[in-house]
Amino acid sequence: MSAVYIGPVVEHQTGVAVVLDYFHVAKLMNDTLTEVLRKHHRELQDTTGKSVLKGSC
């Protein structure tokens, strides 16, 4: 989670443990991975002029 979320909690509530739930951590990781894969796919399309990954599975 971002410092924007954790920072105020730690500042105003001393001695508390910040707990992050699995769902939101997994969602952030999945969203980031999807963004990176899409960026690389767009770069491949731009350099070759065609979809390199089409039909590769």
C-alpha positions in Angstrom: 0.0 0.0 0.0 1.1 3.6 -0.6 2.6 5.9 2.0 -0.5 8.1 1.5 -2.5 5.4 3.1 -0.1 4.2 5.8 1.5 7.6 6.7 -1.5 9.2 8.5 -2.4 6.0 10.3 1.1 5.8 11.8 1.3 9.5 12.6 -2.0 9.7 14.5 -2.2 6.2 16.0 1.1 5.4 17.7 1.8 1.8 18.6 -0.7 0.3 16.1 0.1 -2.4 13.6 -0.8 -1.6 10.0 -2.4 -4.7 8.5 -2.8 -5.2 4.8 -5.3 -7.7 3.5 -4.3 -10.3 0.9 -7.0 -9.3 -1.6 -5.8 -5.7 -2.0 -2.1 -6.6 -2.1 -2.8 -9.3 -4.8 -5.0 -6.8 -6.8 -2.2 -4.2 -6.8 0.3 -6.7 -7.9 -1.9 -8.1 -10.6 -2.8 -4.6 -11.9 0.9 -3.6 -12.0 1.8 -6.8 -13.8 -1.0 -6.2 -16.4 0.2 -2.7 -16.9 3.8 -3.8 -17.5 2.7 -6.6 -19.9 0.5 -4.2 -21.9 3.4 -1.6 -22.1 5.8 -4.3 -23.5 3.2 -5.6 -25.9 2.6 -2.0 -27.3 6.4 -1.5 -27.6 6.7 -4.8 -29.6 3.8 -3.7 -31.9 5.5 -0.3 -32.5 8.9 -1.8 -33.4 7.6 -4.6 -35.7 4.4 -3.0 -37.1 2.4 -6.1 -36.3 1.3 -8.1 -33.4 4.3 -10.4 -32.5 2.4 -12.2 -29.8 -0.7 -13.0 -31.8 -1.1 -16.8 -32.0 1.9 -17.5 -29.8 0.0 -19.5 -27.2 
